Amino acid sequence: MWGKIIHWIEVRIGLEELVDKHSREFHTPKGATFWSTFGFVTLIAFIVQAVTGIMLMLYYIPHPEYAFKSVQTITNEIPYGWLFRSIHNVGGNMIMALIIIHLVHVFLRVSYKKPREITWMSGVLMFFLVLLTLISGHLLPWHQIGFWQTTVTSSVPAFLPIIGEGISSYIRGGELVTGITLSRFFAFHVVILPVFIVTLILIHVLLIRRQGLSTSSIIEPDDDTATQDEFKRQVHLESQPIFPYFATKRLFMVICYFTVIFFILTFLPNLFMPIDANIQADPTITPESIRPEWYFLAPYQLMKIIPNDILGISLITIFCAVLLLWPFFDPTETSRNIHKRPLLFSLAAIVLGLWAILTIWGMYS
Ligand code: HEM
């Protein structure tokens, strides 16, 4: 019976050839380590967010009077509602951590060079869009923390000269965070931003499939991509079919991802859901301290310590633009071996160090 069904499908869509093309024929460099699996784990993390998000959306009501209550109902009354909510909450933080690890890895591997400039730029855009998706999601439960964090984060664009005020009030749908902001953030969180992210994921993955994964130029000699003037799939000196070798590494890392999620749910349930997350938003009571989530603390702290707001927001904007266009700042003919690039390595170390210092400073100030 099974055989007949599979044959029926095979005749119509050529499944065998399709699987062969994407598993046995797709080769990965022999030196592809566990670090090279983080892009894939991020992809799985994104799918987990989509599935749990859809489950929450079935019961969530995007209205200031009912939003908080509907989230409480999901947590306390709907069967397994607490599980979907907790995975979605912890998963949001995990996806940010995974993207940062993946970004740092591809940077240190210098994989962004020709012909992978578009892969890098689509990645940076996804990084920004995922950040905005998390920020918009934070308002949805309509609790004290989310409400006041949104009041702070939505005022950041206002520091931009001329257009800033307009952007802030467009994001909020007025001067203050209100029910209009909630509807707007709901639309951003569940439709607008995910549509852009999914489109970028398709571009990102298609390019990786077309070009192949980059070799590690620490193990292999630098390739000649600088002079390449026609499309060429990456050829590795020693390579292995993605299945079963690299696929097993990916599977192991996905299991690690779920282990971390369930470890946090079991032993640190309040790590990303503090007590104030159980208090309904009250625009008349300002909490003693309002701090954005950990992934937004560095730019927030930078804005706080730089006395001139325009200078602070300009620095952040320049940083984002340089990150997006980074492949064009690194000359094509320079080596891809990070061991031969002490300046590049130092730059990465300084940026990461400053990011960590600002984040820790922001946490305790
Ligand atoms: C939602 C976010 C992202 C997803 C789902 C994703 C997905 C992937 C996947 C599946 C791969 C194949 C290799 C692997 O499994 O690691 C990959 C490779 C790559 N990614 Fe991402 N990625 C994301 C974000 C980023 C970011 C933020 C950057 C950098 C700014 C980036 C740049 C790259 C580059 C340059 C490669 C090619 C690496 C190579 O050829 O060695 N990606 N990504």
Residues whose N, C-alpha, C, O or C-beta is under 5 A from the ligand:
A	BS01	HEM	S36 T37 F38 G39 F40 T42 L43 I99 L103 V106 S111 Y112 R116 T119 W120 G123 V124 M126 F127 I208 G212 L213 S214
